[in-house]
Amino acid sequence: MSEKKFIARNFVPKAYYKIFDWESYEPGQEYEKLEGPYIEKNPQSKIISDQDLNKLKSELRKNQKVNSRKEVLSRREESSIAKSNKSANKNTSDRDLYADFIKEEKKSKKTPEKSLILGLTGDRVKLYHSIGAKLIGIISLLMCIATMLITVLVSYFISADTRVNAEENNLTINSRTAADTENRLNSVVSSVGMFIDLLENDSDNVNEQKRSAALFFERNSDIVSVILPESERIFYNNKFFVSHEINAFEVPYTFLSYEEENLAMARNGDFIMDNVSAIFGSPVIAMAFPIYSSTTDNYILVAYSCEALTDSYSSGSINMSFLVNKNGQLLIHPDYDLTMEGADYSSNPIVKNMNSSKVDNSQMNYQIDGQEFIGAYRKLDTGDGGVITLVQMAVVLEAVNATTRRNIYLTMAILFVSILVIYFFAKTLSHPLKKLTDVTNEINKGNFNTELLNELNLNRKDEIGILVKSTKNEQNILNTFTKMTNKGVTQAIIKKTIDFDPHLKDITIFFSDIRGFTAISDGFKNRFGEKSAGEIIGFLNDYMSRMVNCIKITGGNVDKFEGDAIMACWGVLRDDSLAFESMEEGSPEYQVLKSIHDKHVAEDALSAIKATVAMRYSLAKYNKDAEIFTKAHEKEPLAKYKPHIRIGSGLNSGRATVGFMGSEDKMEFTSIGDAVNLASRTEASNKPCGTDILITEDTYNLLKMNYIRCQENNFSIKPEYANDEVIVEIIPVTFEVKGKGKQHFYGVVNMPRFNIEEFFKKGDPDFVIDKDCVNVIGPRGPKTLHEVRTLLGIAEPDFGGVNLDEEENKIKIQTP
């Protein structure tokens, strides 16, 4: 957003300096210095945006009824009486009073009417979320939802299938391991039974018993020892004891003593298994079971080395099997240390379930320390134990989880690539739309000819192309509308800073006219015949473009063109409040508001004179260019030409009715009233007065104290106003103005410090001054009206014989 720079003065209320010279500058123009009566030695800089400026201007509108104003005044008056005694703080009091008044005005402010002419809101379009961000967000969200949903569903179904397969596989492994274990144990029991039978046959021959025992242990190397407790016979596998460095004379007896309790149960017909690995220093199972033979022993104790059997429990798969007895003691486990320890597994859920269940084999799921397991068990027909097989679900689902993780990584990779693709695709949408938004914002700010539109592609065939073309058409329409009305008015409509209700405003009105235009028009007709219309319009457009440029630079508004005449106004878009006129004269509010108003009115009058004086240079440049143009075409058939011209300009300051006027089908922003009529008559008085620029006494009175050397200011101008000094001469006749009485007109001679180059570069940075034309204004310009007349070729008037148009009956000349 463009910003204006303002200079804060300590004397001026805060809101006052914020609205200095707003009407005299184009949007976006920065300036460092303000002309005015309030100058301090150490001004403080203040920057304010156009938006804040417009807001302040709107706050000063006259929307409050007289009664409500009086109520405000009564409250403010009580405050002002208390503050009037503090003269040292007068400046602060003025600021506070003015701020309070603005607050009360704002409370009663009407809601601004919407634009009825263009149907445009003028609001700045704010871009909160770009299309690119939305596309990326929406598509990414959809992809994430779809991918995650697919991943979850796939993971769920695969996990379910894997779980079923794991349960079936676990049960199969358990059955296979249990069958193998039972076969081995049965084989041991059968071999021991055969050995006992051999011993019965060799009961009388000790040597034969020894040979039978040696042969038995040679063929059954896994059997460590066979003990017949009642007959106190002990047989042991000497090879096992030697290889494991076990004392064959002590360990069997220790073993027998250790198993007394189990032997008692075996005597009663039970088959007991026990872990005696600690005694033998190797994985060994003790089996105590009854025997049925003709011997005196009816039960037996066998030590069985389960090293070979342990290998079948260490299958290397993800399943783990182990053997426990009915007490939950671990007999065989893939972990050697646990087997040697004979760990207690009685608290394990699957062991509990097996021991408490009447079913020989089953399967269950359970958790230990947050880990889920699938457990299957099978009770052995031989002995009091059972084989349990476990598989951890985390291990079973590891492949599934790994696949899920890979899917997530793949999803993230695809999402990343998709975001890149969407991002670059979205740029083809969001980038032009963002530029289009910037263009719209510029148009809404009144910048109809923004160059941003040239950066857009008009050849697109999609919806964006249609939007771009529509915006281009809107720009053309607005530019056309601006040419038909007024750019300042159009900008005010677009930005909603204009009030569509008519208002009374103190403005400065300008009229100008080409001298002898009828003769000039006839000359074109005589030379060009039917083609004269185009030639005349071309000549007028060239002339008027130069004049309008001067009006535009000074912040004026062209009201209308009437043939060769131009009407312009300064101050019609200014929104100063006239509320002070209903206040008591001398009150603080009255003084503050009136000072603001008077300053603005004076600045408008000064700007109008600057524009009119600048027109004198532009006219001199036109006449020079016209002479060159005419000479360049003089040898052509029906040689084109541009005439040398003189103009008259009149200025008057006063109150007029300003607003949109006309019918529902055709409306025009214009100014009407006696002040406008007087300005028109002032312009017409240039011819009899022998001048090119006339101002009324009302305009003169606005400027005389600060900008014109006169008796009222002792013919001196303060340094801060010296650059804008205006030289005028009084017309030595009085004019009878209807409704105003006798008045003087003043001929504008020059602005001696007018900087031609600085002025015109405000409108055209590439402006180059024409040295042949610099003698019409500025330091090298005329010093008196006589010099003006000599310079412009105007004859000295005979004021005694001047006779204005009596038919108008508006101005009567009286000689002194």
C-alpha positions in Angstrom: 0.0 0.0 0.0 1.3 3.4 -0.9 2.1 5.8 1.9 2.2 9.6 2.3 4.7 11.3 4.5 3.5 14.2 6.6 5.3 16.6 8.9 4.0 16.8 12.5 4.0 20.2 14.2 3.6 20.5 17.9 1.0 23.3 17.7 -1.3 21.4 15.4 -3.7 18.8 16.7 -2.7 15.2 15.9 -5.7 14.6 13.6 -5.0 18.0 11.9 -1.6 17.3 10.5 -2.7 13.8 9.4 -5.0 15.3 6.8 -2.8 18.1 5.5 -2.8 18.5 1.7 -4.5 15.2 1.0 -6.4 16.7 -1.9 -3.3 18.1 -3.5 -1.4 14.9 -4.0 -1.9 11.8 -6.1 -2.1 8.4 -4.3 1.4 7.0 -3.6 3.1 10.3 -3.9 5.5 11.1 -1.1 6.4 14.6 0.1 8.6 16.0 2.8 7.2 19.5 3.3 3.8 21.1 3.8 3.0 24.7 3.3 1.0 26.3 6.1 1.1 28.6 9.0 2.1 26.1 11.6 5.8 25.6 11.5 8.0 24.5 14.4 11.8 24.4 14.5 11.9 20.7 15.2 9.1 19.0 13.3 8.6 15.3 13.8 8.0 13.0 10.9 4.8 10.9 10.7 3.9 8.4 8.1 0.3 7.5 7.5 -1.3 5.1 4.9 -3.9 6.0 2.4 -6.4 3.8 4.2 -5.9 5.6 7.5 -6.0 9.0 5.7 -9.3 8.2 4.1 -10.7 7.0 7.4 -9.7 10.3 9.0 -11.3 12.2 6.1 -14.5 10.2 6.5 -14.6 11.1 10.2 -14.9 14.8 9.3 -18.1 14.4 7.3 -21.1 16.3 8.2 -23.4 13.5 9.3 -24.5 14.7 12.7 -27.7 16.5 13.3 -27.7 20.0 14.8 -29.2 18.9 18.1 -26.6 16.2 18.7 -23.8 18.7 17.9 -25.2 21.1 20.5 -25.1 18.3 23.1 -21.5 17.6 22.2 -20.7 21.3 22.4 -22.3 21.6 25.8 -20.1 18.8 27.2 -17.0 20.2 25.5 -17.7 23.7 26.7 -17.6 22.6 30.3 -14.2 21.0 29.6 -12.9 24.0 27.8 -13.7 26.4 30.6 -11.6 24.4 33.0 -8.7 24.1 30.5 -8.8 27.8 29.4 -6.9 28.8 32.6 -4.0 26.6 31.6 -2.5 28.8 28.9 0.8 26.9 28.9 -1.0 23.7 27.9 -3.1 25.3 25.2 -1.8 23.1 22.4 -2.6 19.9 24.3 -6.0 21.2 25.1 -6.8 21.8 21.4 -5.7 18.3 20.5 -7.8 16.7 23.2 -10.9 18.8 22.4 -10.6 18.0 18.7 -10.1 14.3 19.3 -13.2 14.3 21.6 -15.2 16.0 18.9 -14.1 13.5 16.3 -15.2 10.6 18.6 -18.6 12.1 19.0 -18.9 12.7 15.3 -17.9 9.1 14.6 -20.6 7.8 17.0 -23.4 9.5 15.0 -21.8 8.8 11.6 -24.1 7.3 9.0 -23.3 4.0 7.3 -21.7 4.9 4.0 -23.8 4.3 1.0 -22.8 1.7 -1.5 -21.7 2.7 -5.0 -24.7 3.0 -7.3 -22.9 4.1 -10.3 -20.3 1.4 -11.0 -21.5 -1.2 -8.6 -17.9 -1.5 -7.3 -17.2 -1.9 -3.6 -13.7 -0.5 -3.6 -12.7 -2.9 -0.9 -9.2 -4.3 -1.0 -9.3 -8.0 -1.8 -7.4 -9.9 0.9 -5.7 -13.2 0.1 -5.9 -15.4 3.1 -5.3 -18.9 1.5 -3.8 -19.3 -1.9 -5.1 -21.9 -4.4 -1.8 -23.6 -4.4 -1.9 -24.1 -0.6 -5.4 -25.3 -0.8 -4.7 -27.8 -3.6 -1.6 -29.1 -1.8 -3.6 -29.4 1.5 -6.7 -31.0 0.0 -4.9 -33.5 -2.3 -2.3 -34.3 0.4 -5.1 -34.9 2.9 -7.0 -37.1 0.4 -3.9 -39.1 -0.4 -3.0 -39.5 3.2 -6.5 -40.6 4.1 -6.7 -43.0 1.1 -3.2 -44.4 1.6 -3.5 -44.7 5.4 -6.9 -46.4 5.0 -5.6 -48.8 2.5 -2.5 -49.5 4.7 -4.6 -50.0 7.8 -7.0 -52.3 6.0 -4.3 -54.3 4.3 -2.4 -54.5 7.6 -5.5 -55.6 9.4 -6.4 -58.4 6.9 -2.9 -59.5 6.5 -2.3 -59.5 10.2 -5.5 -61.5 10.7 -4.4 -64.1 8.1 -0.9 -64.2 9.5 -2.3 -64.7 13.0 -4.5 -67.6 11.8 -1.5 -69.2 10.0 0.7 -68.6 13.0 -1.8 -70.3 15.3 -2.1 -73.3 12.9 1.7 -73.5 12.5 2.3 -73.2 16.3 -0.2 -76.0 17.0 1.4 -78.2 14.3 4.9 -77.7 15.7 3.6 -78.3 19.2 2.0 -81.6 18.1 5.1 -82.7 16.3 7.4 -81.8 19.2 5.2 -83.5 21.7 4.9 -86.7 19.5 8.7 -86.8 19.2 9.2 -86.3 22.9 6.6 -89.0 23.8 8.2 -91.4 21.3 11.7 -90.9 22.9 10.3 -91.3 26.4 8.4 -94.4 25.5 11.5 -95.8 23.9 13.4 -95.2 27.2 10.7 -96.9 29.2 10.6 -99.8 26.7 14.4 -100.2 26.7 14.5 -100.1 30.5 11.8 -102.8 30.7 13.7 -105.0 28.4 16.9 -104.4 30.5 15.0 -105.5 33.7 13.8 -108.6 31.9 17.5 -109.5 31.1 18.4 -108.9 34.6 15.8 -111.4 35.8 17.1 -114.0 33.4 20.7 -113.5 34.7 19.7 -113.1 38.3 22.1 -115.8 39.5 25.1 -114.8 37.4 26.6 -111.5 38.4 29.0 -111.4 35.5 26.2 -111.9 33.0 24.3 -109.0 34.6 27.3 -106.8 34.2 27.7 -107.8 30.5 24.0 -107.2 30.0 24.3 -103.8 31.7 27.3 -102.8 29.5 25.4 -103.9 26.4 22.3 -102.0 27.5 24.2 -98.7 28.1 26.1 -99.1 24.9 22.9 -99.3 22.9 21.1 -96.7 25.0 23.7 -94.0 25.4 21.1 -91.4 26.5 20.2 -93.4 29.6 22.6 -92.3 32.3 21.6 -94.6 35.2 19.0 -97.2 36.1 18.3 -97.7 39.8 16.2 -100.5 41.5 15.6 -99.0 44.9 14.1 -102.0 46.7 16.9 -104.4 45.6 19.4 -101.6 46.0 20.9 -102.3 42.6 22.4 -99.3 40.7 23.5 -99.5 37.1 25.1 -96.5 35.4 26.5 -95.6 32.0 30.2 -95.5 32.7 30.9 -93.9 29.4 28.6 -90.9 30.2 30.1 -90.5 33.7 33.6 -90.5 32.3 32.9 -88.1 29.4 31.2 -85.7 31.8 33.8 -86.2 34.6 31.2 -87.4 37.1 32.0 -89.5 40.1 30.2 -92.8 39.5 30.4 -93.8 43.1 28.8 -90.7 44.6 26.4 -89.2 42.1 24.0 -92.1 41.7 23.5 -92.3 45.5 23.0 -88.5 45.7 20.5 -88.9 42.8 18.7 -91.7 44.6 18.5 -89.7 47.8 17.2 -86.6 45.9 14.4 -88.6 44.4 13.0 -90.3 47.5 9.8 -88.3 47.4 9.2 -89.0 43.7 10.0 -92.7 44.3 7.3 -92.8 47.0 4.8 -91.6 44.4 6.1 -94.0 41.8 5.6 -96.8 44.4 1.9 -95.8 44.4 1.7 -96.1 40.6 2.6 -92.5 39.4 4.9 -91.7 36.6 7.0 -88.8 37.9 9.5 -86.7 35.9 11.9 -84.3 37.5 14.8 -82.1 36.4 18.1 -83.3 38.0 20.4 -81.4 35.7 22.1 -79.7 38.6 23.1 -83.1 40.1 24.7 -84.4 36.9 26.0 -81.1 35.5 24.2 -81.8 32.3 20.6 -81.7 31.1 19.2 -84.9 32.7 15.6 -85.9 33.4 14.8 -88.2 36.3 11.9 -90.6 35.6 10.4 -92.6 38.5 7.7 -95.0 37.4 6.3 -98.4 38.5 7.3 -101.7 36.8 5.5 -104.9 36.6 7.8 -107.9 36.7 8.6 -111.0 38.7 11.4 -109.3 40.5 11.2 -108.0 44.0 11.2 -104.4 42.7 7.9 -102.9 41.6 9.2 -99.3 40.7 12.3 -97.9 39.1 14.3 -94.7 38.9 15.9 -93.8 35.5 18.2 -90.8 34.8 17.8 -89.8 31.1 20.2 -87.4 29.3 18.0 -85.1 27.2 20.8 -83.5 25.2 19.7 -85.2 22.0 16.0 -84.4 22.7 16.9 -80.8 23.4 18.0 -80.4 19.8 14.4 -81.1 18.6 13.3 -78.2 20.8 15.8 -75.9 19.2 14.3 -76.0 15.7 15.6 -72.5 14.7 12.1 -71.3 13.8 10.2 -68.4 15.4 8.4 -70.9 17.5 9.8 -72.0 20.9 8.9 -75.3 22.5 9.7 -76.5 26.1 8.8 -79.4 28.3 7.4 -79.0 31.9 6.2 -81.4 34.5 2.9 -81.1 36.4 4.5 -78.8 38.9 5.5 -76.3 36.2 9.2 -77.2 36.5 11.1 -76.7 33.3 12.5 -80.0 32.1 13.7 -79.2 28.6 14.2 -75.7 27.1 16.1 -74.4 24.1 17.9 -72.1 26.5 20.6 -74.3 28.1 20.8 -72.1 31.3 17.1 -72.4 31.9 17.3 -76.2 31.5 20.2 -76.4 33.9 18.4 -74.2 36.4 15.1 -76.1 36.2 13.2 -72.8 36.2 9.8 -72.6 37.7 7.2 -71.9 35.0 4.2 -72.6 37.2 3.0 -69.0 37.0 3.1 -68.9 33.2 -0.5 -68.5 31.9 -0.2 -71.4 29.4 1.3 -73.7 32.0 -1.5 -72.9 34.4 -4.1 -73.5 31.7 -2.5 -76.8 30.8 -2.4 -78.1 34.4 -5.9 -77.0 35.2 -7.5 -78.1 31.9 -9.0 -81.6 31.4 -8.3 -81.3 27.7 -5.1 -83.0 26.6 -4.2 -80.4 24.0 -5.3 -76.8 23.3 -4.2 -73.3 22.3 -4.6 -69.9 23.8 -3.5 -66.2 23.4 -2.1 -64.4 26.4 0.1 -61.4 27.3 3.2 -61.2 29.5 4.7 -57.7 30.2 2.8 -56.2 27.3 3.9 -58.9 24.8 1.3 -61.0 23.2 1.9 -64.7 22.7 0.2 -67.6 21.0 0.6 -70.7 23.2 -0.2 -74.3 22.4 0.2 -77.3 24.8 -0.1 -81.1 24.6 0.0 -83.3 27.6 2.1 -86.4 27.3 0.7 -89.9 27.7 4.0 -91.0 29.2 4.9 -89.1 32.4 3.3 -86.2 34.2 4.6 -83.5 31.8 3.5 -81.6 28.7 5.0 -79.9 25.7 4.3 -76.2 25.3 5.0 -74.3 22.1 5.0 -70.5 22.0 5.3 -67.8 19.4 5.5 -64.1 20.0 3.0 -62.0 17.9 5.5 -59.2 17.4 7.8 -61.7 15.8 5.0 -63.2 13.7 3.8 -59.8 12.6 7.3 -58.4 12.1 7.1 -59.0 8.4 3.6 -57.4 8.3 4.8 -54.4 10.3 7.9 -54.1 8.1 5.6 -54.1 5.0 3.4 -51.5 6.7 6.4 -49.4 7.5 7.6 -49.7 3.9 4.1 -48.8 2.7 4.2 -45.7 4.9 7.6 -44.7 3.7 6.5 -45.3 0.1 3.4 -43.2 0.8 5.5 -40.4 2.2 7.7 -40.6 -0.9 4.7 -40.5 -3.2 3.2 -37.7 -1.2 6.4 -35.7 -1.4 6.6 -36.2 -5.1 2.9 -35.4 -5.4 3.3 -32.2 -3.4 6.1 -31.2 -5.8 3.9 -31.9 -8.8 0.9 -30.2 -7.3 3.0 -27.3 -6.2 4.4 -26.7 -9.7 0.9 -27.3 -11.2 -0.7 -25.0 -8.6 1.7 -22.3 -9.5 0.3 -22.3 -13.0 -3.0 -21.4 -11.3 -2.1 -19.6 -8.1 0.6 -17.4 -9.6 -1.6 -15.8 -12.3 -4.5 -15.6 -9.8 -2.3 -13.9 -7.3 -1.2 -11.4 -9.9 -4.8 -11.0 -10.9 -5.6 -10.3 -7.3 -2.9 -7.7 -7.2 -4.3 -6.1 -10.4 -7.8 -6.1 -8.8 -6.4 -4.4 -5.7 -4.7 -1.8 -7.8 -7.9 -1.1 -9.7 -9.8 -0.9 -6.4 -7.3 1.7 -5.2 -7.9 3.7 -8.4 -4.8 2.7 -10.3 -6.6 1.7 -13.5 -3.5 1.6 -15.7 -1.5 -0.7 -13.5 1.3 -2.4 -15.4 0.8 -5.6 -13.4 -1.9 -6.6 -16.0 0.8 -6.7 -18.7 2.5 -9.5 -16.8 -0.6 -11.8 -17.2 -1.0 -14.2 -20.1 -3.9 -13.1 -22.2 -3.6 -16.1 -24.4 -4.6 -18.7 -21.8 -7.6 -20.8 -22.9 -8.8 -21.9 -19.5 -11.0 -20.1 -16.9 -8.0 -18.0 -15.7 -7.6 -16.7 -19.3 -11.3 -15.7 -19.2 -10.8 -13.9 -15.9 -7.7 -12.1 -17.2 -9.6 -11.0 -20.3 -12.5 -9.9 -18.2 -10.2 -7.9 -16.0 -8.6 -6.3 -19.0 -12.0 -5.4 -20.3 -12.9 -3.9 -16.9 -9.7 -1.9 -17.0 -10.6 -0.6 -20.5 -14.2 0.3 -19.3 -12.9 2.1 -16.3 -10.3 4.1 -18.4 -13.1 4.9 -20.8 -15.4 5.9 -18.0 -12.6 8.0 -16.5 -12.1 9.9 -19.7 -15.8 10.5 -20.0 -16.1 11.8 -16.4 -13.0 12.5 -14.2 -10.2 10.3 -13.0 -10.3 11.8 -9.5 -14.1 11.2 -9.2 -13.8 7.7 -10.6 -11.0 6.8 -8.1 -13.1 8.3 -5.3 -16.0 6.1 -6.3 -13.9 3.0 -6.5 -12.3 3.6 -3.2 -15.6 4.7 -1.6 -14.2 8.0 -0.4 -16.9 10.0 -2.0 -20.3 10.8 -0.6 -23.1 10.4 -3.2 -25.3 12.9 -1.5 -24.9 16.6 -2.7 -23.1 18.8 -0.2 -22.2 22.5 0.1 -18.4 22.9 -0.2 -16.1 25.9 -0.3 -14.1 25.3 -3.6 -12.1 27.2 -6.2 -13.6 27.1 -9.7 -11.7 27.6 -12.9 -13.0 28.5 -16.4 -10.9 28.9 -19.5 -11.7 29.8 -23.1 -9.9 30.1 -26.4 -10.0 33.6 -27.9 -11.5 33.7 -31.3 -12.4 30.1 -31.5 -15.3 30.7 -33.9 -12.9 32.2 -36.4 -10.4 29.3 -35.9 -13.2 26.8 -36.4 -14.3 28.6 -39.6 -10.7 28.4 -40.9 -10.6 24.7 -40.5 -14.0 24.4 -42.3 -12.8 26.5 -45.2 -9.6 24.5 -45.6 -10.7 20.9 -44.9 -14.4 20.9 -45.7 -16.0 17.6 -44.6 -12.7 16.6 -42.9 -12.6 19.6 -40.7 -14.3 17.9 -37.8 -11.4 15.5 -37.3 -8.8 18.3 -37.7 -10.6 20.5 -35.1 -11.0 17.7 -32.6 -7.3 16.7 -33.0 -6.3 20.3 -32.4 -8.5 20.6 -29.4 -7.4 17.3 -27.9 -3.8 18.4 -28.2 -4.5 21.7 -26.5 -6.8 20.4 -23.8 -4.4 17.5 -22.9 -1.7 20.0 -22.0 -4.1 22.1 -20.0 -5.7 19.2 -18.2 -2.2 17.9 -17.2 -1.6 21.1 -15.2 -5.0 20.6 -13.5 -4.2 17.0 -12.7 -0.7 17.8 -11.2 -2.2 20.2 -8.7 -5.0 17.9 -7.7 -7.8 19.6 -9.5 -10.8 17.8 -11.1 -12.0 18.6 -14.6 -15.7 19.2 -14.3 -16.6 19.4 -18.0 -15.5 20.5 -21.5 -17.9 22.9 -23.3 -16.6 23.2 -26.8 -13.3 25.0 -26.4 -14.0 25.9 -22.8 -12.7 24.0 -19.7 -14.3 24.0 -16.3 -12.3 22.6 -13.4 -12.6 22.7 -9.6 -10.3 22.3 -6.6 -11.6 21.0 -3.3 -14.7 19.1 -4.6 -13.3 15.8 -3.3 -12.1 17.2 0.0 -14.2 16.1 2.9 -13.8 18.8 5.5 -16.6 19.1 8.0 -18.7 22.3 8.0 -20.0 21.5 11.4 -18.2 24.4 13.0 -20.6 26.8 11.4 -23.3 25.7 13.8 -21.0 26.1 16.8 -20.5 29.1 19.0 -17.8 31.4 17.5 -14.7 31.4 19.6 -15.2 27.9 21.1 -12.2 25.6 20.9 -14.0 23.2 18.6 -15.0 26.1 16.3 -11.4 27.4 16.1 -9.9 24.1 15.4 -12.3 23.0 12.7 -12.4 26.5 11.1 -8.6 26.7 11.0 -8.5 23.3 9.2 -11.2 24.4 6.8 -9.7 27.8 6.0 -6.3 26.3 5.4 -7.6 23.8 3.0 -9.6 26.3 1.1 -6.6 28.6 0.8 -4.4 25.7 -0.4 -7.1 24.9 -3.1 -7.0 28.4 -4.3 -3.2 28.4 -4.4 -3.2 25.1 -6.3 -5.7 26.5 -8.8 -3.4 29.5 -9.5 -0.4 27.2 -9.8 -2.2 25.2 -12.4 -3.4 28.3 -14.3 0.1 29.9 -14.3 1.5 26.5 -15.5 -1.0 26.6 -18.4 0.7 29.8 -19.6 3.9 27.8 -20.1 2.0 24.8 -21.6 0.2 27.2 -24.0 3.6 28.8 -25.1 4.9 25.3 -25.7 1.8 24.4 -27.7 2.1 27.5 -29.9 5.8 26.6 -30.6 4.9 23.0 -31.4 2.0 24.2 -33.5 4.2 26.5 -35.6 6.7 23.6 -36.2 3.8 21.3 -37.1 2.3 23.8 -39.5 5.7 24.4 -41.2 6.3 20.7 -41.6 3.0 20.2 -43.5 2.9 23.5 -45.4 3.8 21.9 -48.8 1.2 19.2 -48.6 -2.2 19.4 -50.4 -4.7 20.7 -47.9 -1.8 21.3 -45.6 -2.5 20.4 -42.0 -1.9 23.0 -39.5 -2.5 24.0 -35.9 -3.4 27.5 -35.1 -1.6 29.9 -32.8 -4.0 30.6 -29.9 -4.5 32.7 -26.8 -6.7 31.8 -23.9 -8.4 33.5 -21.0 -8.7 32.0 -17.6 -10.9 33.0 -14.6 -10.8 31.8 -11.0 -13.2 32.3 -8.2 -13.4 30.8 -4.7 -16.7 30.3 -2.9 -19.4 28.0 -1.8 -21.1 25.7 -4.3 -23.3 22.7 -4.3 -21.2 19.7 -5.2 -22.5 16.2 -6.0 -24.0 13.8 -8.6 -26.7 15.4 -10.5 -28.9 14.3 -13.4 -31.3 11.5 -14.0 -31.3 7.8 -13.3 -30.0 7.2 -16.8 -27.3 9.9 -16.8 -25.6 11.4 -13.9 -22.7 13.8 -13.6 -20.5 14.9 -10.8 -20.5 18.6 -11.0 -20.7 21.9 -9.1 -23.4 24.6 -9.3 -24.2 27.9 -7.7 -23.4 31.6 -7.8 -19.7 31.0 -7.2 -19.6 28.8 -10.3 -21.4 31.5 -12.3 -19.1 34.2 -11.1 -16.1 32.1 -12.1 -17.5 31.9 -15.6 -18.2 35.6 -15.8 -14.6 36.2 -14.5 -13.2 34.2 -17.4 -15.3 36.2 -19.8 -13.9 39.5 -18.3 -10.4 38.7 -19.5 -11.0 40.2 -22.9 -12.2 43.7 -21.8 -9.6 43.7 -19.0 -6.7 42.9 -21.3 -5.6 39.9 -19.2 -5.1 36.1 -19.6 -5.7 35.2 -15.9 -8.2 36.9 -13.6 -9.1 36.1 -10.1 -12.0 37.4 -8.0 -11.7 39.4 -4.8 -12.8 36.3 -2.9 -9.8 34.3 -4.2 -7.5 37.2 -3.6 -8.7 37.5 0.0 -7.8 33.9 0.7 -4.2 34.3 -0.4 -3.3 37.9 0.3 -1.9 37.5 3.9 0.6 34.7 3.1 1.2 34.7 -0.7 0.6 38.2 -2.1 2.6 41.3 -1.1 0.0 43.8 -0.1 -0.7 46.5 2.5 -2.3 44.0 4.9 1.1 42.1 5.3 3.3 45.3 5.0 4.3 44.0 1.5 6.3 41.2 2.9 6.0 37.4 2.8 7.2 35.0 5.4 10.1 32.8 4.3 8.1 29.6 4.5 5.6 31.0 1.9 8.2 32.7 -0.4 8.4 29.9 -2.9 4.7 30.3 -3.6 4.5 34.0 -3.9 1.9 35.3 -6.4 2.2 38.7 -8.1 -1.2 40.3 -9.0 -2.4 43.7 -10.1 -5.8 45.1 -9.3 -8.0 45.9 -12.3 -8.7 49.6 -12.0 -12.4 49.3 -12.3 -15.1 47.9 -9.9 -17.5 45.3 -10.9 -21.1 45.1 -9.7 -21.6 41.4 -8.9 -25.2 40.3 -8.4 -25.7 39.4 -4.7 -22.2 40.6 -3.7 -22.1 44.3 -4.5 -19.0 46.0 -5.8 -15.8 44.0 -6.2 -12.4 44.2 -7.8 -10.9 41.6 -10.1 -7.1 41.0 -10.0 -4.9 40.1 -12.9 -2.4 37.4 -12.2 1.1 38.5 -13.4 3.4 35.7 -12.3 4.7 33.4 -9.6 8.3 34.6 -9.6 9.7 31.5 -7.9 7.7 29.0 -9.9 9.9 26.0 -10.8 8.7 24.8 -14.2 10.8 21.7 -14.4 10.0 20.6 -10.8 6.2 21.2 -11.4 5.9 19.2 -14.7 8.1 16.3 -13.6 5.4 15.5 -11.0 3.3 14.3 -14.0 6.1 13.2 -16.3 9.5 12.2 -14.8 11.0 12.5 -18.3 9.9 16.1 -18.8 12.5 18.4 -20.4 12.0 22.1 -20.2 11.8 24.2 -23.4 14.2 27.1 -22.9 12.3 29.1 -25.5 9.2 29.2 -23.3 10.7 29.9 -19.9 10.1 33.6 -20.1 6.3 33.4 -19.6 6.5 32.4 -15.9 8.9 31.9 -13.1 12.1 33.9 -12.4 12.4 35.1 -16.0 8.6 35.8 -16.3 6.8 39.2 -16.4 6.8 41.6 -13.5 3.7 43.6 -14.4 0.5 43.2 -16.3 2.0 45.5 -19.0 4.8 43.0 -19.5 2.2 40.2 -19.7 0.2 42.0 -22.4 3.4 42.7 -24.3 4.5 39.1 -24.0 1.2 37.6 -25.1 0.3 40.2 -27.7 -2.7 41.6 -25.8 -3.6 45.3 -26.4 -3.7 47.7 -23.5 -7.4 48.1 -22.6 -9.3 51.3 -22.4 -11.2 50.8 -19.2 -13.2 53.9 -19.8 -14.8 52.4 -22.8 -15.3 48.9 -21.5 -18.8 47.6 -21.9 -19.6 44.1 -20.7 -22.6 42.1 -22.0 -25.4 44.1 -20.5 -27.8 41.4 -21.5 -26.5 39.1 -18.8 -27.2 41.9 -16.2 -24.7 40.4 -13.8 -21.7 42.6 -13.9 -21.8 46.4 -14.3 -18.6 48.4 -14.7 -18.2 51.6 -12.9 -15.3 53.8 -13.6 -13.4 55.1 -10.6 
